[in-house]
């Protein structure tokens, strides 16, 4: 069974940092290499929005996090990380990772939803 598990969320002060992890299980290494992984977030009362995505060295960020967030991947660990620096209160949300064969879907640039989702991890930035 394929699963994605996020970790690393928490409470941090304005300007602080957190590193989120998205660990994949149930994939063979060959299968995992064929999937793009994206990070999404959803704040209370707001729609889910894309944050960043990674696939075979290709990276994308939403404008609001460029220069502050960095996505990276450890293929051997089947884990994608989201390093979040200079956090702002408006970054407060539940962060989800997702995976799909198609870059556009994993990056949230398609109306279709990614195939696999994690359970989410809460990030709260105090002002």
N, C-alpha and C positions, 0 to 999 in steps of 0.2 A: 504494500500500500504506500503510495506516494504521500509524503507529508512535508510541510514547511513549518518550521518553528522559529518564531521571532523571540529575541531576548534583548535585554540591555536598556529597556525603557526605565523611566523613573522621574523623580522630581529634581529639577535643577533651577538655579537662579538665572535671571536674565544675563545673557552673555556667557553662560556656561557651555559645557560640552557633554555629549553623550555619544556612545557608539552602539548602534543597533546591529544585531546579527540575525541572519536568516539561514538557518541550517536545513538542508534538504536531506530527506531519507527516502528509501524506497526506489531511488534511481540507480541504475548502473552508471558507471562513469561515462560510457558512451552516450547513454540517454541524457544524462545531465548536461553534457557538452552541447546538446541540441536545443537547450532551453534558454530563453532570455528571462532574466529575473528583474522585476520592478518593485519599487517601493511606492506605496500609496499612503495617504493619510486622510482621516476624517475627523473633523472637529465637531463638537456638539452643535446641532442645528444647521450644519453645512453639508454640502455634497462631498462625496469622496473626491479627492484630487490626486493626480499623479505627482510624484516627487522626483524620482530618478529611476534609471534602469541601466542594465549592463548586459552585454552579450558579446562574448569573444573579443573583448577589447573596445567595443563601441559603447559609448557612454552618453547619456542624455540627462539633463536636469531641467526642472521647471525654473523659470526666471527668478522666482522669489527665493530660491535657495542657492543659486549660483554664487560661487565664491565662498560659501559658508559650509556646504555639505560636500562630502566626497564619497563616492561609491567605489567599492573594490571587491575583488573576488579571490577566494582561495579555493582553487579547483580541487586540490587534494582533500580538502575538508568539506567540499560541496557546500560552501558557505559564502554568502554575499554580505558585505558589511556596509553600513551607512554611518560614516563619521560625521557628526553634526556639531559644528562649532558656532560660536557667536549666536547662540540660540536666543530667540525672541519669544515673548508671550504668545504671539500669533502662530508660533510653531506648535503650540499645544494641540494635541490630537492623539487619536489612536493610530499607530503606524502599522501597516500591513505589508508583508511581502507577498508577491505573486509570481507565478511562472507560466510561461507559454512558449510554444514553438515559434510563434510569430513575434518579431520585435515590436511591431506596432501595437499589438494587443498587450504584450507585457509592459510596454511603456505607457499604456493608457491613452494611446493616440487612435484608438479604434472604439467603435460602439460596442464591440464584443468584449466580454469579460474574460480575463485570463483563466486558464484551465484549473490551476491550483492556487490556493490561498492559504496563508497562515492564519492563526487565531488572533493576531494583533497584539501589540504591546503599547501601553500608555506612556506618552511623553507629556509631562507637565512642566511648563516654564513659568516660574513665579516672577512677577514684576517687582 
